[in-house]
């Protein structure tokens, strides 16, 4: 999955945080819900404008961020 099709960064939306398809829900919101124990089905029920692909894109974005963070040498 290419998360860049679903994750947008706009300085005018939520202070430039990575958001789902230009909406006001951030990748961090999705990750927080998953970390708190919510299932994908619960998230989609609570936020009917989200799609399963949005949740997968959030996970892919986080994995890519982690990969880049770990790959950079420490200062």
PDB file of N, CA, C, O and CB in Angstrom:
ATOM      1  N   UNK A   1       0.845  -1.189   0.000  1.00  0.00           N
ATOM      2  CA  UNK A   1       0.000   0.000   0.000  1.00  0.00           C
ATOM      3  C   UNK A   1       0.884   1.243   0.000  1.00  0.00           C
ATOM      4  O   UNK A   1       1.876   1.323   0.725  1.00  0.00           O
ATOM      5  CB  UNK A   1      -0.958   0.003   1.224  1.00  0.00           C
ATOM      6  N   UNK A   2       0.505   2.197  -0.819  1.00  0.00           N
ATOM      7  CA  UNK A   2       1.185   3.490  -0.830  1.00  0.00           C
ATOM      8  C   UNK A   2       0.373   4.443   0.044  1.00  0.00           C
ATOM      9  O   UNK A   2      -0.635   4.996  -0.397  1.00  0.00           O
ATOM     10  CB  UNK A   2       1.346   4.050  -2.298  1.00  0.00           C
ATOM     11  N   UNK A   3       0.813   4.626   1.265  1.00  0.00           N
ATOM     12  CA  UNK A   3       0.064   5.458   2.215  1.00  0.00           C
ATOM     13  C   UNK A   3      -0.039   6.904   1.760  1.00  0.00           C
ATOM     14  O   UNK A   3      -0.919   7.634   2.217  1.00  0.00           O
ATOM     15  CB  UNK A   3       0.716   5.404   3.582  1.00  0.00           C
ATOM     16  N   UNK A   4       0.846   7.329   0.867  1.00  0.00           N
ATOM     17  CA  UNK A   4       0.839   8.726   0.416  1.00  0.00           C
ATOM     18  C   UNK A   4      -0.430   9.094  -0.339  1.00  0.00           C
ATOM     19  O   UNK A   4      -0.716  10.275  -0.533  1.00  0.00           O
ATOM     20  CB  UNK A   4       2.039   8.990  -0.464  1.00  0.00           C
ATOM     21  N   UNK A   5      -1.190   8.095  -0.766  1.00  0.00           N
ATOM     22  CA  UNK A   5      -2.471   8.359  -1.415  1.00  0.00           C
ATOM     23  C   UNK A   5      -3.550   8.725  -0.399  1.00  0.00           C
ATOM     24  O   UNK A   5      -4.578   9.290  -0.771  1.00  0.00           O
ATOM     25  CB  UNK A   5      -2.910   7.144  -2.226  1.00  0.00           C
ATOM     26  N   UNK A   6      -3.331   8.415   0.870  1.00  0.00           N
ATOM     27  CA  UNK A   6      -4.348   8.635   1.898  1.00  0.00           C
ATOM     28  C   UNK A   6      -3.905   9.574   3.008  1.00  0.00           C
ATOM     29  O   UNK A   6      -4.744  10.199   3.656  1.00  0.00           O
ATOM     30  CB  UNK A   6      -4.744   7.329   2.494  1.00  0.00           C
ATOM     31  N   UNK A   7      -2.619   9.683   3.237  1.00  0.00           N
ATOM     32  CA  UNK A   7      -2.104  10.527   4.310  1.00  0.00           C
ATOM     33  C   UNK A   7      -1.686  11.865   3.711  1.00  0.00           C
ATOM     34  O   UNK A   7      -0.872  11.922   2.789  1.00  0.00           O
ATOM     35  CB  UNK A   7      -0.907   9.843   5.047  1.00  0.00           C
ATOM     36  N   UNK A   8      -2.255  12.934   4.249  1.00  0.00           N
ATOM     37  CA  UNK A   8      -1.945  14.268   3.745  1.00  0.00           C
ATOM     38  C   UNK A   8      -1.334  15.109   4.864  1.00  0.00           C
ATOM     39  O   UNK A   8      -1.645  14.933   6.042  1.00  0.00           O
ATOM     40  CB  UNK A   8      -3.217  14.953   3.177  1.00  0.00           C
ATOM     41  N   UNK A   9      -0.463  16.019   4.462  1.00  0.00           N
ATOM     42  CA  UNK A   9       0.136  16.958   5.412  1.00  0.00           C
ATOM     43  C   UNK A   9      -0.087  18.354   4.856  1.00  0.00           C
ATOM     44  O   UNK A   9       0.465  18.730   3.822  1.00  0.00           O
ATOM     45  CB  UNK A   9       1.674  16.666   5.643  1.00  0.00           C
ATOM     46  N   UNK A  10      -0.907  19.108   5.567  1.00  0.00           N
ATOM     47  CA  UNK A  10      -1.280  20.461   5.146  1.00  0.00           C
ATOM     48  C   UNK A  10      -1.108  21.373   6.354  1.00  0.00           C
ATOM     49  O   UNK A  10      -1.735  21.138   7.387  1.00  0.00           O
ATOM     50  CB  UNK A  10      -2.760  20.517   4.588  1.00  0.00           C
ATOM     51  N   UNK A  11      -0.274  22.406   6.252  1.00  0.00           N
ATOM     52  CA  UNK A  11      -0.055  23.278   7.408  1.00  0.00           C
ATOM     53  C   UNK A  11      -1.328  23.957   7.916  1.00  0.00           C
ATOM     54  O   UNK A  11      -1.356  24.452   9.042  1.00  0.00           O
ATOM     55  CB  UNK A  11       0.958  24.329   7.056  1.00  0.00           C
ATOM     56  N   UNK A  12      -2.375  23.984   7.100  1.00  0.00           N
ATOM     57  CA  UNK A  12      -3.638  24.608   7.497  1.00  0.00           C
ATOM     58  C   UNK A  12      -4.616  23.644   8.148  1.00  0.00           C
ATOM     59  O   UNK A  12      -5.693  24.051   8.583  1.00  0.00           O
ATOM     60  CB  UNK A  12      -4.288  25.232   6.305  1.00  0.00           C
ATOM     61  N   UNK A  13      -4.251  22.368   8.219  1.00  0.00           N
ATOM     62  CA  UNK A  13      -5.118  21.350   8.826  1.00  0.00           C
ATOM     63  C   UNK A  13      -4.369  20.716   9.983  1.00  0.00           C
ATOM     64  O   UNK A  13      -3.320  20.099   9.795  1.00  0.00           O
ATOM     65  CB  UNK A  13      -5.553  20.264   7.780  1.00  0.00           C
ATOM     66  N   UNK A  14      -4.913  20.871  11.181  1.00  0.00           N
ATOM     67  CA  UNK A  14      -4.344  20.297  12.408  1.00  0.00           C
ATOM     68  C   UNK A  14      -2.858  20.627  12.570  1.00  0.00           C
ATOM     69  O   UNK A  14      -2.073  19.794  13.022  1.00  0.00           O
ATOM     70  CB  UNK A  14      -4.533  18.783  12.411  1.00  0.00           C
ATOM     71  N   UNK A  15      -2.491  21.832  12.200  1.00  0.00           N
ATOM     72  CA  UNK A  15      -1.121  22.291  12.405  1.00  0.00           C
ATOM     73  C   UNK A  15      -0.074  21.551  11.609  1.00  0.00           C
ATOM     74  O   UNK A  15       1.093  21.512  12.001  1.00  0.00           O
ATOM     75  CB  UNK A  15      -0.783  22.192  13.823  1.00  0.00           C
ATOM     76  N   UNK A  16      -0.476  20.957  10.490  1.00  0.00           N
ATOM     77  CA  UNK A  16       0.474  20.252   9.644  1.00  0.00           C
ATOM     78  C   UNK A  16       0.749  18.819  10.052  1.00  0.00           C
ATOM     79  O   UNK A  16       1.652  18.181   9.512  1.00  0.00           O
ATOM     80  CB  UNK A  16       1.739  20.986   9.624  1.00  0.00           C
ATOM     81  N   UNK A  17      -0.024  18.304  11.003  1.00  0.00           N
ATOM     82  CA  UNK A  17       0.140  16.900  11.388  1.00  0.00           C
ATOM     83  C   UNK A  17      -0.366  16.010  10.258  1.00  0.00           C
ATOM     84  O   UNK A  17      -1.265  16.410   9.519  1.00  0.00           O
ATOM     85  CB  UNK A  17      -0.618  16.589  12.718  1.00  0.00           C
ATOM     86  N   UNK A  18       0.191  14.817  10.112  1.00  0.00           N
ATOM     87  CA  UNK A  18      -0.294  13.895   9.081  1.00  0.00           C
ATOM     88  C   UNK A  18      -1.755  13.520   9.352  1.00  0.00           C
ATOM     89  O   UNK A  18      -2.090  13.030  10.431  1.00  0.00           O
ATOM     90  CB  UNK A  18       0.592  12.619   9.026  1.00  0.00           C
ATOM     91  N   UNK A  19      -2.608  13.754   8.366  1.00  0.00           N
ATOM     92  CA  UNK A  19      -4.052  13.523   8.506  1.00  0.00           C
ATOM     93  C   UNK A  19      -4.539  12.524   7.471  1.00  0.00           C
ATOM     94  O   UNK A  19      -3.865  12.242   6.480  1.00  0.00           O
ATOM     95  CB  UNK A  19      -4.830  14.842   8.369  1.00  0.00           C
ATOM     96  N   UNK A  20      -5.721  12.001   7.728  1.00  0.00           N
ATOM     97  CA  UNK A  20      -6.359  11.070   6.823  1.00  0.00           C
ATOM     98  C   UNK A  20      -7.123  11.846   5.761  1.00  0.00           C
ATOM     99  O   UNK A  20      -8.081  12.555   6.070  1.00  0.00           O
ATOM    100  CB  UNK A  20      -7.296  10.114   7.587  1.00  0.00           C
ATOM    101  N   UNK A  21      -6.702  11.713   4.521  1.00  0.00           N
ATOM    102  CA  UNK A  21      -7.382  12.295   3.353  1.00  0.00           C
ATOM    103  C   UNK A  21      -7.823  13.737   3.558  1.00  0.00           C
ATOM    104  O   UNK A  21      -8.923  14.109   3.149  1.00  0.00           O
ATOM    105  CB  UNK A  21      -8.581  11.464   3.002  1.00  0.00           C
ATOM    106  N   UNK A  22      -6.990  14.544   4.180  1.00  0.00           N
ATOM    107  CA  UNK A  22      -7.283  15.962   4.354  1.00  0.00           C
ATOM    108  C   UNK A  22      -8.312  16.267   5.422  1.00  0.00           C
ATOM    109  O   UNK A  22      -8.662  17.427   5.634  1.00  0.00           O
ATOM    110  CB  UNK A  22      -7.744  16.523   3.078  1.00  0.00           C
ATOM    111  N   UNK A  23      -8.804  15.232   6.101  1.00  0.00           N
ATOM    112  CA  UNK A  23      -9.774  15.445   7.178  1.00  0.00           C
ATOM    113  C   UNK A  23      -9.033  15.838   8.452  1.00  0.00           C
ATOM    114  O   UNK A  23      -7.803  15.876   8.474  1.00  0.00           O
ATOM    115  CB  UNK A  23     -10.638  14.169   7.415  1.00  0.00           C
ATOM    116  N   UNK A  24      -9.765  16.122   9.483  1.00  0.00           N
ATOM    117  CA  UNK A  24      -9.164  16.581  10.728  1.00  0.00           C
ATOM    118  C   UNK A  24      -8.790  15.443  11.682  1.00  0.00           C
ATOM    119  O   UNK A  24      -8.454  15.695  12.839  1.00  0.00           O
ATOM    120  CB  UNK A  24     -10.106  17.519  11.419  1.00  0.00           C
ATOM    121  N   UNK A  25      -8.844  14.220  11.218  1.00  0.00           N
ATOM    122  CA  UNK A  25      -8.411  13.093  12.051  1.00  0.00           C
ATOM    123  C   UNK A  25      -6.979  12.739  11.645  1.00  0.00           C
ATOM    124  O   UNK A  25      -6.679  12.547  10.467  1.00  0.00           O
ATOM    125  CB  UNK A  25      -9.377  11.846  11.891  1.00  0.00           C
ATOM    126  N   UNK A  26      -6.110  12.658  12.644  1.00  0.00           N
ATOM    127  CA  UNK A  26      -4.689  12.449  12.359  1.00  0.00           C
ATOM    128  C   UNK A  26      -4.306  10.973  12.416  1.00  0.00           C
ATOM    129  O   UNK A  26      -5.024  10.131  12.955  1.00  0.00           O
ATOM    130  CB  UNK A  26      -3.837  13.240  13.342  1.00  0.00           C
ATOM    131  N   UNK A  27      -3.148  10.702  11.837  1.00  0.00           N
ATOM    132  CA  UNK A  27      -2.561   9.370  11.940  1.00  0.00           C
ATOM    133  C   UNK A  27      -2.383   9.027  13.415  1.00  0.00           C
ATOM    134  O   UNK A  27      -2.630   7.895  13.831  1.00  0.00           O
ATOM    135  CB  UNK A  27      -1.199   9.293  11.180  1.00  0.00           C
ATOM    136  N   UNK A  28      -1.955  10.006  14.198  1.00  0.00           N
ATOM    137  CA  UNK A  28      -1.725   9.772  15.628  1.00  0.00           C
ATOM    138  C   UNK A  28      -3.021   9.421  16.350  1.00  0.00           C
ATOM    139  O   UNK A  28      -3.009   8.624  17.288  1.00  0.00           O
ATOM    140  CB  UNK A  28      -1.088  11.004  16.274  1.00  0.00           C
ATOM    141  N   UNK A  29      -4.137  10.006  15.925  1.00  0.00           N
ATOM    142  CA  UNK A  29      -5.435   9.641  16.502  1.00  0.00           C
ATOM    143  C   UNK A  29      -5.707   8.157  16.264  1.00  0.00           C
ATOM    144  O   UNK A  29      -6.052   7.422  17.190  1.00  0.00           O
ATOM    145  CB  UNK A  29      -6.575  10.506  15.893  1.00  0.00           C
ATOM    146  N   UNK A  30      -5.548   7.731  15.020  1.00  0.00           N
ATOM    147  CA  UNK A  30      -5.800   6.333  14.662  1.00  0.00           C
ATOM    148  C   UNK A  30      -4.880   5.407  15.454  1.00  0.00           C
ATOM    149  O   UNK A  30      -5.331   4.408  16.015  1.00  0.00           O
ATOM    150  CB  UNK A  30      -5.602   6.115  13.144  1.00  0.00           C
ATOM    151  N   UNK A  31      -3.598   5.740  15.498  1.00  0.00           N
ATOM    152  CA  UNK A  31      -2.650   4.895  16.229  1.00  0.00           C
ATOM    153  C   UNK A  31      -2.992   4.855  17.710  1.00  0.00           C
ATOM    154  O   UNK A  31      -2.869   3.809  18.348  1.00  0.00           O
ATOM    155  CB  UNK A  31      -1.215   5.400  16.034  1.00  0.00           C
ATOM    156  N   UNK A  32      -3.416   5.975  18.256  1.00  0.00           N
ATOM    157  CA  UNK A  32      -3.810   6.014  19.662  1.00  0.00           C
ATOM    158  C   UNK A  32      -5.005   5.130  19.950  1.00  0.00           C
ATOM    159  O   UNK A  32      -5.041   4.441  20.969  1.00  0.00           O
ATOM    160  CB  UNK A  32      -4.118   7.426  20.074  1.00  0.00           C
ATOM    161  N   UNK A  33      -5.996   5.147  19.046  1.00  0.00           N
ATOM    162  CA  UNK A  33      -7.175   4.294  19.228  1.00  0.00           C
ATOM    163  C   UNK A  33      -6.772   2.826  19.199  1.00  0.00           C
ATOM    164  O   UNK A  33      -7.227   2.037  20.029  1.00  0.00           O
ATOM    165  CB  UNK A  33      -8.232   4.580  18.139  1.00  0.00           C
ATOM    166  N   UNK A  34      -5.922   2.458  18.249  1.00  0.00           N
ATOM    167  CA  UNK A  34      -5.467   1.068  18.173  1.00  0.00           C
ATOM    168  C   UNK A  34      -4.674   0.691  19.417  1.00  0.00           C
ATOM    169  O   UNK A  34      -4.854  -0.398  19.963  1.00  0.00           O
ATOM    170  CB  UNK A  34      -4.612   0.846  16.916  1.00  0.00           C
ATOM    171  N   UNK A  35      -3.800   1.582  19.867  1.00  0.00           N
ATOM    172  CA  UNK A  35      -2.980   1.304  21.052  1.00  0.00           C
ATOM    173  C   UNK A  35      -3.828   1.161  22.311  1.00  0.00           C
ATOM    174  O   UNK A  35      -3.463   0.433  23.234  1.00  0.00           O
ATOM    175  CB  UNK A  35      -1.950   2.410  21.250  1.00  0.00           C
ATOM    176  N   UNK A  36      -4.960   1.858  22.344  1.00  0.00           N
ATOM    177  CA  UNK A  36      -5.823   1.771  23.525  1.00  0.00           C
ATOM    178  C   UNK A  36      -6.663   0.497  23.541  1.00  0.00           C
ATOM    179  O   UNK A  36      -7.357   0.209  24.517  1.00  0.00           O
ATOM    180  CB  UNK A  36      -6.734   2.981  23.588  1.00  0.00           C
ATOM    181  N   UNK A  37      -6.591  -0.266  22.443  1.00  0.00           N
ATOM    182  CA  UNK A  37      -7.311  -1.533  22.405  1.00  0.00           C
ATOM    183  C   UNK A  37      -8.527  -1.546  21.499  1.00  0.00           C
ATOM    184  O   UNK A  37      -9.193  -2.575  21.384  1.00  0.00           O
ATOM    185  CB  UNK A  37      -7.732  -1.893  23.767  1.00  0.00           C
ATOM    186  N   UNK A  38      -8.835  -0.427  20.850  1.00  0.00           N
ATOM    187  CA  UNK A  38      -9.969  -0.424  19.926  1.00  0.00           C
ATOM    188  C   UNK A  38      -9.634  -1.289  18.717  1.00  0.00           C
ATOM    189  O   UNK A  38      -8.501  -1.292  18.236  1.00  0.00           O
ATOM    190  CB  UNK A  38     -10.325   1.025  19.483  1.00  0.00           C
ATOM    191  N   UNK A  39     -10.620  -2.012  18.240  1.00  0.00           N
ATOM    192  CA  UNK A  39     -10.437  -2.804  17.036  1.00  0.00           C
ATOM    193  C   UNK A  39     -10.689  -1.923  15.819  1.00  0.00           C
ATOM    194  O   UNK A  39     -11.254  -0.834  15.927  1.00  0.00           O
ATOM    195  CB  UNK A  39     -11.376  -4.036  17.033  1.00  0.00           C
ATOM    196  N   UNK A  40     -10.267  -2.406  14.677  1.00  0.00           N
ATOM    197  CA  UNK A  40     -10.533  -1.685  13.441  1.00  0.00           C
ATOM    198  C   UNK A  40     -12.042  -1.489  13.268  1.00  0.00           C
ATOM    199  O   UNK A  40     -12.489  -0.417  12.860  1.00  0.00           O
ATOM    200  CB  UNK A  40      -9.938  -2.441  12.229  1.00  0.00           C
ATOM    201  N   UNK A  41     -12.808  -2.511  13.574  1.00  0.00           N
ATOM    202  CA  UNK A  41     -14.258  -2.427  13.425  1.00  0.00           C
ATOM    203  C   UNK A  41     -14.857  -1.361  14.338  1.00  0.00           C
ATOM    204  O   UNK A  41     -15.778  -0.647  13.941  1.00  0.00           O
ATOM    205  CB  UNK A  41     -14.896  -3.779  13.718  1.00  0.00           C
ATOM    206  N   UNK A  42     -14.338  -1.253  15.556  1.00  0.00           N
ATOM    207  CA  UNK A  42     -14.833  -0.230  16.488  1.00  0.00           C
ATOM    208  C   UNK A  42     -14.497   1.175  15.988  1.00  0.00           C
ATOM    209  O   UNK A  42     -15.323   2.084  16.078  1.00  0.00           O
ATOM    210  CB  UNK A  42     -14.233  -0.446  17.893  1.00  0.00           C
ATOM    211  N   UNK A  43     -13.300   1.346  15.467  1.00  0.00           N
ATOM    212  CA  UNK A  43     -12.908   2.656  14.943  1.00  0.00           C
ATOM    213  C   UNK A  43     -13.806   3.039  13.771  1.00  0.00           C
ATOM    214  O   UNK A  43     -14.296   4.165  13.695  1.00  0.00           O
ATOM    215  CB  UNK A  43     -11.422   2.651  14.507  1.00  0.00           C
ATOM    216  N   UNK A  44     -14.014   2.097  12.864  1.00  0.00           N
ATOM    217  CA  UNK A  44     -14.848   2.378  11.697  1.00  0.00           C
ATOM    218  C   UNK A  44     -16.298   2.648  12.092  1.00  0.00           C
ATOM    219  O   UNK A  44     -16.976   3.443  11.441  1.00  0.00           O
ATOM    220  CB  UNK A  44     -14.785   1.214  10.714  1.00  0.00           C
ATOM    221  N   UNK A  45     -16.778   2.003  13.140  1.00  0.00           N
ATOM    222  CA  UNK A  45     -18.145   2.256  13.610  1.00  0.00           C
ATOM    223  C   UNK A  45     -18.255   3.639  14.239  1.00  0.00           C
ATOM    224  O   UNK A  45     -19.258   4.328  14.052  1.00  0.00           O
ATOM    225  CB  UNK A  45     -18.576   1.180  14.622  1.00  0.00           C
ATOM    226  N   UNK A  46     -17.232   4.048  14.983  1.00  0.00           N
ATOM    227  CA  UNK A  46     -17.240   5.368  15.631  1.00  0.00           C
ATOM    228  C   UNK A  46     -17.011   6.508  14.645  1.00  0.00           C
ATOM    229  O   UNK A  46     -17.475   7.626  14.869  1.00  0.00           O
ATOM    230  CB  UNK A  46     -16.180   5.420  16.714  1.00  0.00           C
ATOM    231  N   UNK A  47     -16.302   6.231  13.561  1.00  0.00           N
ATOM    232  CA  UNK A  47     -15.967   7.250  12.572  1.00  0.00           C
ATOM    233  C   UNK A  47     -16.361   6.726  11.188  1.00  0.00           C
ATOM    234  O   UNK A  47     -15.505   6.255  10.440  1.00  0.00           O
ATOM    235  CB  UNK A  47     -14.439   7.615  12.626  1.00  0.00           C
ATOM    236  N   UNK A  48     -17.639   6.803  10.848  1.00  0.00           N
ATOM    237  CA  UNK A  48     -18.124   6.182   9.609  1.00  0.00           C
ATOM    238  C   UNK A  48     -17.529   6.767   8.325  1.00  0.00           C
ATOM    239  O   UNK A  48     -17.641   6.150   7.265  1.00  0.00           O
ATOM    240  CB  UNK A  48     -19.608   6.304   9.549  1.00  0.00           C
ATOM    241  N   UNK A  49     -16.909   7.927   8.398  1.00  0.00           N
ATOM    242  CA  UNK A  49     -16.291   8.519   7.211  1.00  0.00           C
ATOM    243  C   UNK A  49     -14.912   7.931   6.947  1.00  0.00           C
ATOM    244  O   UNK A  49     -14.318   8.199   5.902  1.00  0.00           O
ATOM    245  CB  UNK A  49     -16.189  10.032   7.366  1.00  0.00           C
ATOM    246  N   UNK A  50     -14.390   7.129   7.884  1.00  0.00           N
ATOM    247  CA  UNK A  50     -13.115   6.449   7.670  1.00  0.00           C
ATOM    248  C   UNK A  50     -13.342   5.138   6.937  1.00  0.00           C
ATOM    249  O   UNK A  50     -14.432   4.567   6.967  1.00  0.00           O
ATOM    250  CB  UNK A  50     -12.396   6.198   9.010  1.00  0.00           C
ATOM    251  N   UNK A  51     -12.294   4.677   6.282  1.00  0.00           N
ATOM    252  CA  UNK A  51     -12.315   3.402   5.580  1.00  0.00           C
ATOM    253  C   UNK A  51     -11.195   2.528   6.123  1.00  0.00           C
ATOM    254  O   UNK A  51     -10.222   3.034   6.684  1.00  0.00           O
ATOM    255  CB  UNK A  51     -12.171   3.601   4.043  1.00  0.00           C
ATOM    256  N   UNK A  52     -11.330   1.226   5.958  1.00  0.00           N
ATOM    257  CA  UNK A  52     -10.308   0.291   6.446  1.00  0.00           C
ATOM    258  C   UNK A  52      -8.938   0.639   5.866  1.00  0.00           C
ATOM    259  O   UNK A  52      -7.923   0.477   6.544  1.00  0.00           O
ATOM    260  CB  UNK A  52     -10.685  -1.164   6.083  1.00  0.00           C
ATOM    261  N   UNK A  53      -8.897   1.108   4.633  1.00  0.00           N
ATOM    262  CA  UNK A  53      -7.635   1.480   4.001  1.00  0.00           C
ATOM    263  C   UNK A  53      -6.969   2.648   4.724  1.00  0.00           C
ATOM    264  O   UNK A  53      -5.745   2.769   4.710  1.00  0.00           O
ATOM    265  CB  UNK A  53      -7.864   1.835   2.536  1.00  0.00           C
ATOM    266  N   UNK A  54      -7.774   3.514   5.359  1.00  0.00           N
ATOM    267  CA  UNK A  54      -7.212   4.631   6.121  1.00  0.00           C
ATOM    268  C   UNK A  54      -6.433   4.120   7.329  1.00  0.00           C
ATOM    269  O   UNK A  54      -5.379   4.656   7.671  1.00  0.00           O
ATOM    270  CB  UNK A  54      -8.326   5.591   6.575  1.00  0.00           C
ATOM    271  N   UNK A  55      -6.954   3.095   7.960  1.00  0.00           N
ATOM    272  CA  UNK A  55      -6.275   2.517   9.130  1.00  0.00           C
ATOM    273  C   UNK A  55      -4.983   1.836   8.685  1.00  0.00           C
ATOM    274  O   UNK A  55      -3.943   1.988   9.327  1.00  0.00           O
ATOM    275  CB  UNK A  55      -7.202   1.501   9.869  1.00  0.00           C
ATOM    276  N   UNK A  56      -5.050   1.091   7.596  1.00  0.00           N
ATOM    277  CA  UNK A  56      -3.835   0.448   7.078  1.00  0.00           C
ATOM    278  C   UNK A  56      -2.811   1.489   6.638  1.00  0.00           C
ATOM    279  O   UNK A  56      -1.612   1.298   6.841  1.00  0.00           O
ATOM    280  CB  UNK A  56      -4.177  -0.482   5.902  1.00  0.00           C
ATOM    281  N   UNK A  57      -3.263   2.573   6.044  1.00  0.00           N
ATOM    282  CA  UNK A  57      -2.338   3.640   5.636  1.00  0.00           C
ATOM    283  C   UNK A  57      -1.666   4.268   6.853  1.00  0.00           C
ATOM    284  O   UNK A  57      -0.485   4.613   6.803  1.00  0.00           O
ATOM    285  CB  UNK A  57      -3.083   4.722   4.827  1.00  0.00           C
ATOM    286  N   UNK A  58      -2.410   4.416   7.941  1.00  0.00           N
ATOM    287  CA  UNK A  58      -1.830   4.965   9.176  1.00  0.00           C
ATOM    288  C   UNK A  58      -0.731   4.053   9.707  1.00  0.00           C
ATOM    289  O   UNK A  58       0.321   4.524  10.138  1.00  0.00           O
ATOM    290  CB  UNK A  58      -2.921   5.159  10.251  1.00  0.00           C
ATOM    291  N   UNK A  59      -0.977   2.765   9.675  1.00  0.00           N
ATOM    292  CA  UNK A  59       0.030   1.806  10.128  1.00  0.00           C
ATOM    293  C   UNK A  59       1.250   1.814   9.202  1.00  0.00           C
ATOM    294  O   UNK A  59       2.386   1.743   9.670  1.00  0.00           O
ATOM    295  CB  UNK A  59      -0.574   0.392  10.199  1.00  0.00           C
ATOM    296  N   UNK A  60       1.017   1.899   7.907  1.00  0.00           N
ATOM    297  CA  UNK A  60       2.130   1.943   6.949  1.00  0.00           C
ATOM    298  C   UNK A  60       2.946   3.216   7.134  1.00  0.00           C
ATOM    299  O   UNK A  60       4.174   3.186   7.050  1.00  0.00           O
ATOM    300  CB  UNK A  60       1.605   1.856   5.500  1.00  0.00           C
ATOM    301  N   UNK A  61       2.266   4.337   7.385  1.00  0.00           N
ATOM    302  CA  UNK A  61       2.960   5.602   7.628  1.00  0.00           C
ATOM    303  C   UNK A  61       3.843   5.482   8.870  1.00  0.00           C
ATOM    304  O   UNK A  61       5.001   5.899   8.854  1.00  0.00           O
ATOM    305  CB  UNK A  61       1.944   6.762   7.795  1.00  0.00           C
ATOM    306  N   UNK A  62       3.298   4.916   9.937  1.00  0.00           N
ATOM    307  CA  UNK A  62       4.060   4.760  11.180  1.00  0.00           C
ATOM    308  C   UNK A  62       5.256   3.834  10.972  1.00  0.00           C
ATOM    309  O   UNK A  62       6.341   4.097  11.492  1.00  0.00           O
ATOM    310  CB  UNK A  62       3.157   4.215  12.301  1.00  0.00           C
ATOM    311  N   UNK A  63       5.067   2.763  10.225  1.00  0.00           N
ATOM    312  CA  UNK A  63       6.170   1.838   9.966  1.00  0.00           C
ATOM    313  C   UNK A  63       7.262   2.520   9.158  1.00  0.00           C
ATOM    314  O   UNK A  63       8.447   2.334   9.434  1.00  0.00           O
ATOM    315  CB  UNK A  63       5.668   0.590   9.228  1.00  0.00           C
ATOM    316  N   UNK A  64       6.873   3.309   8.164  1.00  0.00           N
ATOM    317  CA  UNK A  64       7.854   4.020   7.353  1.00  0.00           C
ATOM    318  C   UNK A  64       8.588   5.067   8.188  1.00  0.00           C
ATOM    319  O   UNK A  64       9.801   5.229   8.059  1.00  0.00           O
ATOM    320  CB  UNK A  64       7.173   4.682   6.148  1.00  0.00           C
ATOM    321  N   UNK A  65       7.856   5.770   9.036  1.00  0.00           N
ATOM    322  CA  UNK A  65       8.470   6.758   9.919  1.00  0.00           C
ATOM    323  C   UNK A  65       9.501   6.089  10.828  1.00  0.00           C
ATOM    324  O   UNK A  65      10.608   6.599  11.001  1.00  0.00           O
ATOM    325  CB  UNK A  65       7.393   7.477  10.762  1.00  0.00           C
ATOM    326  N   UNK A  66       9.136   4.954  11.403  1.00  0.00           N
ATOM    327  CA  UNK A  66      10.051   4.220  12.279  1.00  0.00           C
ATOM    328  C   UNK A  66      11.284   3.763  11.512  1.00  0.00           C
ATOM    329  O   UNK A  66      12.404   3.869  12.010  1.00  0.00           O
ATOM    330  CB  UNK A  66       9.342   3.012  12.907  1.00  0.00           C
ATOM    331  N   UNK A  67      11.080   3.261  10.315  1.00  0.00           N
ATOM    332  CA  UNK A  67      12.194   2.785   9.488  1.00  0.00           C
ATOM    333  C   UNK A  67      13.166   3.925   9.212  1.00  0.00           C
ATOM    334  O   UNK A  67      14.380   3.744   9.298  1.00  0.00           O
ATOM    335  CB  UNK A  67      11.675   2.188   8.157  1.00  0.00           C
ATOM    336  N   UNK A  68      12.638   5.091   8.883  1.00  0.00           N
ATOM    337  CA  UNK A  68      13.496   6.241   8.592  1.00  0.00           C
ATOM    338  C   UNK A  68      14.184   6.745   9.854  1.00  0.00           C
ATOM    339  O   UNK A  68      15.352   7.133   9.805  1.00  0.00           O
ATOM    340  CB  UNK A  68      12.680   7.370   7.954  1.00  0.00           C
ATOM    341  N   UNK A  69      13.488   6.744  10.974  1.00  0.00           N
ATOM    342  CA  UNK A  69      14.042   7.214  12.233  1.00  0.00           C
ATOM    343  C   UNK A  69      15.217   6.341  12.658  1.00  0.00           C
ATOM    344  O   UNK A  69      16.261   6.848  13.067  1.00  0.00           O
ATOM    345  CB  UNK A  69      12.964   7.227  13.322  1.00  0.00           C
ATOM    346  N   UNK A  70      15.040   5.037  12.559  1.00  0.00           N
ATOM    347  CA  UNK A  70      16.080   4.100  12.972  1.00  0.00           C
ATOM    348  C   UNK A  70      17.255   4.144  12.007  1.00  0.00           C
ATOM    349  O   UNK A  70      18.394   3.941  12.426  1.00  0.00           O
ATOM    350  CB  UNK A  70      15.520   2.675  13.060  1.00  0.00           C
ATOM    351  N   UNK A  71      17.012   4.400  10.742  1.00  0.00           N
ATOM    352  CA  UNK A  71      18.075   4.407   9.739  1.00  0.00           C
ATOM    353  C   UNK A  71      18.987   5.613   9.837  1.00  0.00           C
ATOM    354  O   UNK A  71      20.126   5.558   9.375  1.00  0.00           O
ATOM    355  CB  UNK A  71      17.479   4.353   8.372  1.00  0.00           C
ATOM    356  N   UNK A  72      18.512   6.711  10.433  1.00  0.00           N
ATOM    357  CA  UNK A  72      19.337   7.908  10.544  1.00  0.00           C
ATOM    358  C   UNK A  72      20.364   7.728  11.666  1.00  0.00           C
ATOM    359  O   UNK A  72      20.035   7.240  12.748  1.00  0.00           O
ATOM    360  CB  UNK A  72      18.457   9.158  10.803  1.00  0.00           C
ATOM    361  N   UNK A  73      21.593   8.122  11.401  1.00  0.00           N
ATOM    362  CA  UNK A  73      22.617   7.996  12.460  1.00  0.00           C
ATOM    363  C   UNK A  73      22.339   8.957  13.614  1.00  0.00           C
ATOM    364  O   UNK A  73      21.810  10.052  13.420  1.00  0.00           O
ATOM    365  CB  UNK A  73      24.027   8.264  11.885  1.00  0.00           C
ATOM    366  N   UNK A  74      22.700   8.530  14.791  1.00  0.00           N
ATOM    367  CA  UNK A  74      22.522   9.372  15.983  1.00  0.00           C
ATOM    368  C   UNK A  74      23.532  10.505  15.958  1.00  0.00           C
ATOM    369  O   UNK A  74      24.650  10.364  15.462  1.00  0.00           O
ATOM    370  CB  UNK A  74      22.673   8.539  17.288  1.00  0.00           C
ATOM    371  N   UNK A  75      23.105  11.625  16.507  1.00  0.00           N
ATOM    372  CA  UNK A  75      24.017  12.781  16.590  1.00  0.00           C
ATOM    373  C   UNK A  75      24.808  12.744  17.854  1.00  0.00           C
ATOM    374  O   UNK A  75      25.625  13.632  18.098  1.00  0.00           O
ATOM    375  CB  UNK A  75      23.252  14.092  16.507  1.00  0.00           C
TER     376      UNK A  75
END
